[in-house]
Amino acid sequence: MSYQLNYLKTMPDIFADALLGGTLRKLYNVKRDGEWKSFTYQDAYDTFSRIGFGLYTLGVKAKDKVGILSENRPEWSMTDWACAYFGFVSVPIYQTSVPSQIEYIINHSECKVVIASSKEQVKKIISIKSKLTSLKYVVVLNNDKYDDNWIISYDELLKKGDIEKEKSKLSMEEIAEKIKPDDLWSIVYTSGTSGVPKGVMTSHFNIAANVQQTQSYIGFEKDKRWLSFLPLSHSFERVTSLFSLWIGAEIYFAESITKVAENMREVKPQYMTTVPRLLDKIYSIVLERVTTGSPVKQKIFHWAQQVGQETVQKYLMFNKQPKGLLATKYSLAKKLVFNKIADIFGGEFIRCVSGGAPLSGEVGEFFTAASICIIEGYGLTEMSPVTHANDSNHIKFGTVGKALPDIQTKILEDGEILLNGPNRMEKYYNNPEETAEAIDKDGWFHTGDIGYIDEDGYLKITDRKKNLIVTAGGKNIAPAAVERAITSSKYVEQAVVIGDRRKFLVVILVPFLENIEKWGKRQDPPLEFNTYEDIVRSKAVEKLLKDELAANQQELARYEQIKYFFIAPQPFTIETGELTASMKVKRNEIIERYSVEIEELYKN
């Protein structure tokens, strides 16, 4: 098959090419004991060898599976790369996974060794050890000591690797020469909004191709600082770390999701990948701060916002500099408002890639006006994962852009999006039924997403095929569009719309706790909310949310508008099972959990 790009075919080829840029450049950076510790490209390369030979001593052979159960850190990526060089199969596991989920993935993938970061993660494995049929060893990255001989420290693994390398008389390069493009590199389990996760089998060429497709299309500047905070277990952040490495990036691993803002100020990143939820939160907090400001400050903000929107739509979304009177206005708007927003991101930000869920056009335009250029893209784990992205020379908010090189896109009559390309997975691991359903006889992957391609060739996603609501009156409704309208309120963090085969729509709401608390303090007399439960019980909050719903649904068709709502008794979280590990809402889980409350709404 001929391709547009002349591809490097394996992951060792990718790293070897990256090394040509200089071995002593900083690659991975992590904060330990209050200071940032760096690993150069050479440090990382040497560590791949030590990890790989160390795993040999634990009985791991080519094609054996190695699980990675850890937060983002250099050792996560270096283990992944060691697997690439030695022909092992890496199996990422979300650090937020509960024991039952870990048990399923380890057993289904037949992991022989798991690299775990801490006592917290090892404790999960110990609790299910008797049920794990394939697991032989756990390696603890934090070097905690255990009496069990099947749990060893990371330092011990590296020492074993040094001895084994000396004894074997083989080099890592000689081992890597045997790797073929179609060899399996990783099994990535989809987080799954319903049912058990599926193991996506990705080859060396699948990932290597996507690394090169992404960079070829988007064209990130080389030798820049990247901040990594989305889980490396998710294919989006993982491929980001790989293509940024390939172009000479300096990658900083955020300490945690709660420390992202602090780390951005320290690191001053130029790039990062994110999900709309983080951008929505920052935007909501900014709007709330404006509300509490003086009338003069509010007036200045809204003026700057209008100027910014006009500048984005006329110039910035086409990667052009504003001219004339608008340029003068925009310069003042930046000085008064937008530069303060840019400072939140560290002050040197160039571009942000957003994926995983639709991004509000309003939010995208706001950050672009603040020189935080947001490129919205699209992809799926089965496609390794990136398939579409906006062109920085023409950003169309509300779309996920055009197809990357060598990506084929087809839209079926019912609107389902089909994809193919060199980055398409071969199949699901040990799951022929799901594979046959996902990939047709002509090689097209059926995404399950509904959308269309506009007049400029940009792909627009409207919803998941399984999520489409058909009302009792026969109206087809994409709940995602309705939910975006509802969550545009600074007082609503999450929303799940219900109404399939019903006469009207209802919604489950999760209020934005921080903004509700600030709103309460402004009331006369002030309202104090110490807990989420206080918010749920408050009649004043109920009226506020009712008013917000009315205000934010005016652009929706009458049949798309919400008639009744209730406030979820607790926020949707990964721990409580309403969100996947990649922060996507488990719609069916939530509807089932609150079936009694939903039925009450339909009795009104």
N, C-alpha and C positions, 0 to 999 in steps of 0.2 A: 504494500500500500504506500502511495506517495503522500508526503505531508508538505505543508507550507514551510515548516521549520526544519532545520537540520539538527536533530536532537542528539544530546548526550543520552545514552540509553540506560545507564544504571546509576544508583546513588553514589557508589564509590567514584564513578566518573565525575559526578557533580562536585564532590568534595575535592577531588584532585584538581579540578578546574578552579575552585575557590582558592586553593592554596597558592596558585600562581600569582595571586594578588599580594602575597607576603605572609609568611608564617608567624611573624611576631606581632601582628595586629591583634588587638583585643577582640574576642568573639563573645564569650558569655560573661555576664556580670550578675552577681547575686549579693544581697546585703546580709552579712553575718556579723553578729556582735557589734551592730551599729555602723559597720563600715562596708563599703562596696569592695568585693573581692572579684578579681578578673581572671579569666582563663583565655590565653591566646589561642589562635588557630592551631599552633603547634602543640600546646598543652592538651587541647581537646583531641587532636589526632593521636597523640601518644596514649591518652586515656582510653580511646576506643580499643586499642590493642590490649591494654591491661585488662579491661572488662571482658573482652572476647576470649582471651586465653584463660582468664579466671573462670568463665562459664564452662569452658572445655573441661576443667577439673571437676566440675559438678555434674559431668555426664551429658552436657548439652551438645548435640550434634547438629549438622546442617539440617534445616527444615523443622527442628524442634522449636516449640513455642516458649517465649519468655514474656511474662506479664510485667507491666510497669504500673504500679499503684502509688502515685506520688503527686504532690503539688508541682507547679512549674519550678524547675531548678536546672542547673547545668547537667547534673547527673542523669536527669530524665532524658534530655536530648542525647547525651553521650552514650547512654545505654541503647537508645534507638539506633544511633549510628553504628555502634558495635555490632548490632544485629545485622545491619546492612552489609557490613564488611565480612562477617563470618558466615553469612547464609542462614542465620537464625531468623525466626519469625517473631516480630515484636507484637505484643497485644496490649494496647493502652487500656487502662481501667480508670475511670473517674475516681478521684480521691474522695468525692462525696458519696460514693456507692456504699450501700448498706451490705452487711454480710451475705444476705441471700442473693443479691445481684452479683457480688464478687464470686460466690460459689458457682453460679450459673456460667459466668464467663470463663473461669478457670477450667471447669469441667468440660464445657462445650468445646473450648479451643484446645484442650489437652495441654495446658501449660505445665512445663516441667519445673520451671523456676519463676518466682515472682520477685521483682525488685520493689521493695516497699520503703517508704520514706521515713516512717517514724513509729513510735510505740503505738500510737493511735491506729495506724493502718495494720501493724502486725497483730494487734489485739483482735481485729476483725477476722484475720486469717486463722488465728489460733482457735477462735470460737467455732470455726467450721472445718477445722483440719481433718476430722474423722470422716467428713463427707467428700473430701477432695481426692479423687482417684488417681490423678496423674502427677500431682505436685510432690516434688522431692525436696526442694530447698526454698527458703526465703532469705534474701539479702537485705539487710537494714542499712539504708543510706546514712542515717544519723549515728551509726556505730553503737547503738545500744547493745548491751550484753545480755545474752540469754543462756540458760543452762542446756536447753535443747540443742542437740547437734545438727538439727535440720534448719536452724536459724543462725546465719553467720553475718558478720559485720561487713560493710562495704570495704573497709581497709583490709580486712582479711581476704576478700575476693581479689583485690588488686595485688596483694602479695602473692597469692596463689597464681595470678596471671603472670607476674614477673618470672616466677620459677618455671611455669609451664612453657613460656615463650623461649626461655633459655634452653630448656630440655628438648623442645620439639624441633629446634633448628629451622623452623618455618617463619616467614615474615607475614604480617597481615596483608601486605600487597599480593603475595603469592596466593593466599587464600582467596582474596577478592577477585583475582583474575578468573576464577571459576564461575563467578556470578553471571547469570544470563539475564537479559532484559525481562523475560517473562517469568523469572523466578519470583515466588511469593516473598514479599518483604514484610507485610503486616496484615493482621486481621483487626479491623476497626469495628467495634460493635456500635451500631446506631443506638442512640439513647432511647428512641422509641416512645412516641406519644400514646401508643396502644400496643398491647401484647408484649411478648418477650423480645429482647434485642436480637438483631440479625448481624452475623459476622461478615463484614464486607472484606473480601479478599483483594488486596491491592498489591500489584507487582512492582518491581523496581521501575519498569518503564512507565507504568501508570503515574507514579508520583514524580519521577524525573521529568516526564512530559509536562505535567501540570505546573511544576516549578518554572519551566521555561516558557510555557504558554502565558502564565500570569505576568512574568517580567516582560516578555516581549510585547504584550498588549498594553500594560499600564505604564511601564517604563519608570520605575522608581529610581531615584538618584542613588548612586553607589556610596559606600563608606559613610552611612548615616546611622544615627542612634534610633533603635526600635525599642519600645516598651511592650513587654509581653505580659498580659494578665488574664486573657481568656485561657481556659484549660488546654494544655497541650494534648490531652486525651481527645479533644475535639479536632476533627480533620481540618477545620478552617485555620485555627491557630497553629496547628502542626505544620501545615504546608507554608504558612507565613514564615515560621522560623526557618524553614528549609530554603525558601527562595531568597529571604533576606540574607541568610548566611552565604548563599551562592554569589550575591552581589557585594559581599564584603561588609556586611552590617556589623554593628556592635549591638548585641542584644542584651537588654536589661530585663531581668525577671522581677516583676512587682512582688512585694512582700506578701500581699494579699489583696483581695478585691477592695477591702476597706482602706487600704493604704495607697490606692492608685493615685488619688489626687496629690498626696504628699510625695509619692515617688516621681510624679510628673514634674513637680517643682524642682526636685533634686536632679533628676536625670536630664531634663529639658529635651525630651525626645523629639525627633523630627517626623517619625512615623509610628503608627500602631494600628492594629485591627481592633474592631469593637463590635458591639451589638447595639441596636437602636435603644435598648432599655437604658443603657448608661447615658447616652446622649439625651434621651427624654428626661432622665432624672436631673441632669445638670441644667437643662433648659427650664424645667419646672421650678427648680430652686432659684434660678435667676429671676424668673417672673415673680415668684413670691417675694423676693427681696425688693423688687421694684414696687410691689404693692405696699410694702411697709415704708417706702421712702416718701419724701416730701412731694407735694403736688408739682413743684418745679422739676425735681428729678424724674418723676413719672413722665412729665411732658417731654423732657429731653430724651428719655429712653424710647418712647413711642415714636418720636420724630426720627431718631437714629435708626430704629427698626424699619420704618418706612423707606428711608434713604437706602439702607442696606438691602432691602428687598428689591428695590428698583435697580440698584447697582448690580446685584447678582443676576437678575433676569436680563438685563441689557448687555452686561459685560463679563462678569466673573464666571458665569456658567459656560462661557465660550472661551475662557482662559485669556481674556483681554483686559487691559487696564482702562478704567473709566476716563472719560474725556469731558471737557467743558465745565459747565456749572455743576453738574452732578459729581464730577471728580472733586471739586472744592467742598461740596456738601459731605461727600463720603469721607474725605480726609478729616473733616471736623467730627463726623460721627465716630470714626475710629478713635480719635483722640479722647472723646468724651465717654464713649461706651465700649466699643468693640475691642480695643486694646486690653481692657480689663478682662474680657472673656478669654482672649488669647493667652493672658498670663496664667489662667487656670491650667492650661496645657503645657506650661513651662516657658512660653514666650518664643520658642524657635520652631514651632510645629509647621510642617509642610502639608501633610496629607494624612487622612484617616480612611481606612477601608471598613465599611459597615456591611454586615451580612447576617444571615440567620433569621431575619424577620424584616418586614417592610419598614422603611424609614419615612416619617412624616415629612412632606415637602416643606412645611413651615419650619421644622427643626433643621432640616438640611440647609435651607436658605439662610437661617440665622447664623449658623456656625460658619458657613462659607463667607458671609459678610464679615465675620470676625477673623478671617484669614485661616480658618480651620477647614480646609477643602475636604469635603467628604465624598468619597467614591463609593456608591452603593453597588454591590455585586450580588451574585447568586451562585449557588452550587449545592451539591449533595455529596454525602460521604461516598456514595457509589460512583461518583465522578471524580473523586480524588482531591479536592471537591469542586474547585472553581470552574465555572463554565461561562459566565457572563459578567461583565463589569461596565460601568460607565466610562466613557472616554473623557479624560481630563480636559480635552479641547471642546467638549460639548457634553455637559452634564445635564441629564434630564431627570429631575427629582420625581420620584414616584415610579420610576422604571429601574430595572437592574442592568440596563445597558445592552451592549451588543455581545455576540458570541466571541470568545477568544479564538485565536488561530486553531484550525483543525477541529473545531467543535461544530457538529452538525445539529441543527434544531428543526423540529417538525411539530406542528400543532394539529392534533386530531379534530374531528368535527365537534366533539363535545368539549373542546378547549384544552384537553390534556396536553402537556408539554412532553415531547420525547427528545432524547439526546443521544448522541454517539460521538466517539472520538478516541484517541489513543489513551486517554486517561480514564476510560470506562472500565469498571471492575470486570473481572472474569465471571465471578459468581459469588453467591453467599456460601459461607463455609458450612458443609454438611447440611445443606438445606435446599435440595433440588426443587421442591415445590415452590418455594418463594422465588427462587432464581427463574423458574419458568414463567412465573407471573410477572416478574420485573423486566426481563429481557426477552423480546420477541424473536422469532426465527430469523429476522433480518438484522438482528444485532442492536435494535433500538431499545434504550432504557426508558421505561415508562415511569416518569417522576411522581405521578400522583398529584402534581400541581396543575392548577388551571391558569391560563393566561393567553396573551396574544402578542404579536409583533406589530409595532406601530409603523407609521409611514417612513420613519427614519431608520427602521431596522432594530429598534430598541425593544427589548422584551419587558412586558408588564405582567407581573404576577398578581392575580386577583384573590386566589385562596387555594386551600387544599381541596382536592376533588371530594374527599370523604367528609369535609366540613360543610359543604354547600347545604344551605337550608332551603327546603321547598315548603312553603307555607300551605295551610289548608286551602287557601285561595289560589294555589298554583303559582305563586310568585317565587322566582329563584333569587336567593339572597346570599351574597358572600359575607359571612359574619366578620371576616377580618377587616373589611372596609368600615363596617359599623363600629367595631371595637376601636379602630384608629380614631374615629370621630369622637368617641366617648373618652378615650384616654388622652385626648388633646387637652383636656382639663387639667390644670395644675394640681387639682385635688383628687384625681383618680389615677392610681398606679397600675391597676390591672382590671380587665373586664372580660367576662365570658358571656357571649350572647347565645340565647337558646330560642328555638321556635320551629324546629322541623316538624311538619305536619300539624302545626298549631295555627290558631287564628291570628295571633300577634306575637311579637317578640318580647322577651324579658331578658334581664341581664343580672349577673352576679358581679358585684363591685368589690374591689379592694381599695380603700382610700389611701392616699399618699400621706402617711403618718406625720412626717416632718412638717409638711405644709399645712395640714389640718391643725396641728398644735399651734403654729404661728397665727393661723386664722382665728383660733379660739381666744388667744390673748388679746386680739384687737376688738373683740366684741364688748358690748356694754350691757350688763356687767361682763367681765372676762370669763371665759370658759376654760377650765383646766382639764387637760386630758393626760393622765399619767400612764395609761396603758392603752393598748389597742382595743381592749374590751370597753373602755370608757367611750371610745369613738363609736363602736358598734351600737351602744345603748343610747346614744345621744339623739334626741329629736331634732336638735338644732343642726347636727351634721346631716341627718336624713333630709331635712329641708334644703340644706346647701347642695347636696348631691342631686336632689330633684331639680333644683334650679339650673345646675351645671348641665344636667342631661338635656333639659329643654333648650339651653343656649347652644349646645354643641351638636345638635341634631338638625339644625335648620336647613342644612344643605342636603339632607337625606330625603329620599322619597318617603311618602307617608307610610307605605307598607314596611319600610326599613327602620322606622322609628320605634323606640322602646316605650312600652306602655307601663310596665312595672319593673321594680328592681328590689333586690335585698343585698345587704352588706354581708360578705363572707365573715363568719365568726373568727377567722384567723387568716393571715396573709397566705398566699400561695407560695410554697417553698419546696425545695428539693427534698428536704428532710421529711416533710409531711406527705410527700408523694404527688403533689399537684403540678410540679414542674419536673421536666427532664433534667439530666445533668448539664445540658447545654441551655438551660433556662427557658425552654419552650413549654407552653401550657399544655398539660394533659387534659384536653377538653372532655373526653369521655369519662375520665376518672373523676373530674370535678362535677360533671352532670350527675353521675351515679351517686357521688357522695352527698350531694345536696338535693336529691330527688324529692324528698318530702317538702323542703322549702320551695322548690320550683312548682310543685303541684299546688301549693297554697297560693302562689301568685296567680295561677290560672283559675282559681276559684273566685277571684275578685270580680 
